[in-house]
């Protein structure tokens, strides 16, 4: 069916009753409600393109499913995804979630062949058990990266018409870890990690090659890897005289090396190309890096200073390489990818329920009853 706008009453109590009434009426006709207080829905599938949102321009098509409860956060995320060369399969801003919730979207994106990565900004979730079950099933097939705000009492926005979690934040952390959910601390971290997972293959392990034309930036990246628990090699310094062809050869050698699982390229502009209004230096470097990374089974990340057009240039049609303005941000994203890949490998091996010949259920039940009565 076609989307139709609806406006909730201003008074909070009346608004909640109005929401329940609207949901009942919609469901009686086989319809679902997104909102109220929502930015809307965007679907970028070729056969059913739809922009039922307040977003002035639809984002580029891609493989990321994006969910937010906040319309303002949603607008900011859409702008940043566009700036960094990303694309979406679909976008949903659910607002107060009178009907459709994050759990519904997790289930939808699990089954959606057009979605490879799921990013979610959650302010609350109403059914932790259902969330865990759906999240674990989805994370076993595709990455699920979540920012969960409302860590402290009273932080959940007013107007939410569904019960929200009242469990401690440490418990939410444990729940996410067990379900294979990647928990980002900020929306920036969520995008950093999500774009890496959408653009690049999963790393096979923690071994990292670092190369670039700045010894200092290479050492910062090396230190960040060690701090994060990764296993970096000593950085390969191409010197500040390196040209794009030097980067291409070094990166091609690194991705072909069986002794590393991921590559971080660090780049600063050459002195003789610092004034580059047409972005020629950005374009030539991006072309060289994308050529070297094409077909690689190892993730490649770029840390750059003062290359304004480089992130967009690296998002080519055949190969997309995520770019980061600091070593710490790149390494955080890579570390999350390493941990998630390890979780995926372990989750793919089913556990074994031990079998015992001498179990006496009746005696065990009597013992438990006695302990409870004590």
N, C-alpha and C positions, 0 to 999 in steps of 0.2 A: 504494500500500500504506500501511499504518499505521506510524507511527514507533514504535520500540522502544528503550528505554534499554539501554546496555551500559557495563560498567565495566572499565577497563584495569588490569592489574597494577601494583603500586607500583614495582617495580624498572625502571629506565630501559631496560636492554638487553632484558629480557623484554617490556617494554611495546612496544618497536618491533617485535619479532617478532610479538607478539600483534596489533598493528595490521595488519601485512601479512597475517597469516592471516585476520583478520576481513574485510578488504577483498576478499581472494580469494574467501572464502565468500559474501559479499554479492553480488559481481559474478556469481558463478555462478548466482545466482537473479535476475539483472537488477536488482539494487538498488545504491544508492549510500550512502556513509557520510559523515555530517557529524560531525567531532570526531576523536578524543576530546578531553576537557578543553574542551568547548564549552558555551555558554549555551543553544544550541538554535536553533530555526527558528520564525518567525511569518509566516504568509501571510494578508493581509487582503483578498484578492479575495472578492467577494460569493459566488461560486459554490463556492469551496473554502476557506473560512475555517479556519485551523489555528493553534493555539498549542502547539507542541511544544517548549516552552522552560521555563526556570526563572523567567521573568519573571512576577511575581504578577498583573499586569493587562496585557492586550494594548493596544498604543498605538492611537491614532485612525487611521482609514484615510486615505490620501493618495496622493501620486504620487512618493514618494522610496523608492528601494531602498537599504538600509543594510547594509553588510558590516563585520564586525570579526573579528579573530582573538582579541582579549581579551574575556572575559566581563565583567570589571569595567568596561572602557571601554564595552562595549555597554550595560550597565545605566545608566551615567551619560549616554550619548548619548540613550537612549530617554527618560529623565527630562527632559532639556533640550529635546528635540524637542516633548514634550508641553507643557512650560511655555511654549514660544514659539509654540504654536498650529499646529505642523506635523503632518503625517500621513505614514504609510508605506504603500507597496504591499506590501513584504515586508522581513523582517529575517533575517539569517543570521549567527550567531556560529560560526565554523568551528574554533576552538581549534587543535589541532595539525595539522589538515589531512591526516590519513592518506589521504584520498581527495578529497573535494570541496575545491576551492581558490578563491582569488579569481578566477583566470582563468575557471573554470566559471561563476561568478556574473556576471562581466562579459558573457559570451556570453549567459547567460540574460536579463539585464536589457536587453541590446541588442534582443532579440526580443520583450520584454514590453510590450504596448501600455498596460499599467497603470502603467508606470514612466516618469517624465519626467526624473528626475535620479538619478544614482548617487553615493553617498557611501561611501568605503572607508577603514577604518583597517587598514593593513598593517604587520606587523612584518618581513616578508620576502616575497619571491616567488621561486619556483624556476626559472622559465623566462622570462628577460627578452625573448627574441625573440617568444615566443608572446604575452606580456603586451602588448608594443608593438603587435603586429598587431591583437589584439582591442581594445585600448584606443583605437587610432586609428579603427577602424571604428565603435566606440560613440560616441566623442567627436564624430564627424562628424554624429551623429544626435541626441545628447542629452548634457548636461554630465556629466563624470566628475571628481569632486573627491576627492583622495586625500591622506591623511596617511601618510607613510612614516617609521616610526621605525627604530631599528637603524642609525643613521647612522655609528656608530663600531664598530671591531672589538670583538667580544665582547658586543655589545649585544643580539643575538638571543636570546630566551629558550630555555632548555634544553627538550628534549623534542620539538622540531620534527622530524617524520619525513620531510620533503622537503628537498632541497637548497635553500639560500637564496643570495641574491645576494652575490657577493664583489666586485662592481664598485664603484669609488669613488662617493661620494655626488654629486660633481659630474657624473659620467656619468649617474647616475639622474636628476638634474635635467634634463640635456640630453635624455635619452630621453623624459621626461614632456612637455617642451616641444614636441618634434617630433611627439609623438603627440596633442597637444591636451589632455593631462591637466592639470587645474588642481591644482597641488601646494600644499596648505595646510601651514603650519608647525606648527600646533597643531590639536587637535580642536575647539577653540572657533572658530578661523578656518574650519575645514571646515564647521561648522554655519552660521556667519555667511554664508558664500558659498553654501552649498547651499540655505538657506532663501530667499535672494534669487532664485536661479535657479529655484527651485520655485514661488515666489509671483508673480514679475514677469517681463515680457518682457525680451529681450536689448536692451541699448542699441545704438543705431545709430552711436555715436561717443563721444568723450570730453568733450563739452560738458555742463556740469553747472550747473543752477540751484539756488541755496541760498536758502531762505526760512525764517523762524521768528520767535518772539517774544523771542529773546535775542540781542542784538548780539554778545556775547562768544562764545556757542556757535556762532553763525553764522561768526564769524571763525576759530574753531578748525577748523570744517569746511572753510572756504575754504583755510586754510593746509594742511590735510591733503590736499586735492585737488591743490594745486600741488605739494606734495612727492611725490605719487604719479604726477605726470606728466599729470594730467587738466587740463581747461580750464574752470575754474569762473568763473561770473559773480560780481560783487561781491554779497554777501548782501543780500537784501531783508529789512529789519527791520520786522516788524509791530508792534513795541513790546510791552512787558509787559502792556499793557491789552487785547491781542488776545483775542477770543472765538472759539469754534469756527467761526462763520460767516466770520470774517476769514480763518482758515486755509483754509476751503473755497474761497473766492473766489480767494485767491492761488494755491493749488495748481491749481485748474481753469485759471487763466490760464497757469500755467507749463507744464502738460502740453499745452496747445493751441499753445504757442509753437514754431514750426519752428526757432528758433535754439538749442534745447537738446535734449540726448539723454537726460538723466536728471534727476531732481529729488530733492534731499535736504531734508527738512523737519526743523527743529530745534525742540524744544518743552521749556519748563519750566512748572511750575504757576503760575498767577496767585496773587498774595499772598492774595486773598480766597477762594481755593479750596484753600489749602495743607492745611487740615484737612478731609479729604473721606473719611470712613470707608466710605461706601457706594460709592465709586468713580464717582460721577456725572460728575466732570470727565473722567476717563479715557474713559468711555463716550461722552460727547458729542463729545470731540475725535476719537476713533476713528471715530465715525459720519460726522463731517464729512469726514475725510480719505479714508475709503473711498468716500464718495459722489463726491468730486472725482476720485479715481483710477480709478473704474469705467470699463472699456473703453479705458483709455489704452494706447497702444503704446510708452510710455516707462516704464522702471522708476522706482518711487517708494520711497524709504527714509526712515525716521524715526529721528532721534537724539533721545533724551529723557533728562531727569534727573528722578527722583523721581515718575515715573508708574508705580507698581507693577503696575497691572492693564492698562496700555496694550498690551504685546505680545500678550496673549491677546485683547484687544478688537479689535485690528487684524486678527486672523485670522478675518474674517467668511466667510460661506458663498459670497458672490459675488466679493469682492475681498479678497485677503490682502496686507498690507503688512508687510515685515519691520521690526522695531524693534531698535535698538542702544543700549546704555548709554554709548557714547562715539563721538565723531566719527571717531576713528582706525579703530575696528573697522568702522564703516559704510563708510568710504572704501576700506579694504582689500578688502572684499567687492565693492564697485562696481568697483574697478580690475580685479579678477580677471574680473568679468563683461565689462568692456570688452575686455580682452585676449582672452578666450575668443571673444567675438562676432567680433572681427577674425580670429582663427584660423579660425573656421567659414566666414567669407566667403571667405578665401583657399583653404581646403580644398575648397570647393564648385566651384572653378575647376580642372579637371584640368590637370596639367602636360603639356608637350609634349616628347616625346623627339626630339632633333634628328636629322636624317637627313643623312648625308654620302655623296657619290658616290665619293670617292677612298679609302675605307678599305681597307687591305691587312692583313687579319687574320694571314696567315702571317708576314709581316715583323714585325708587332707581337709575335707570340708568340716569334719568335727573339730579338728585342731584350730582351724581359722575361726569357727564360731566360738570356741572357748577363749581364744585370744581377744576377740571383739567384746566378749562379755566381761572380761577381766577388768 
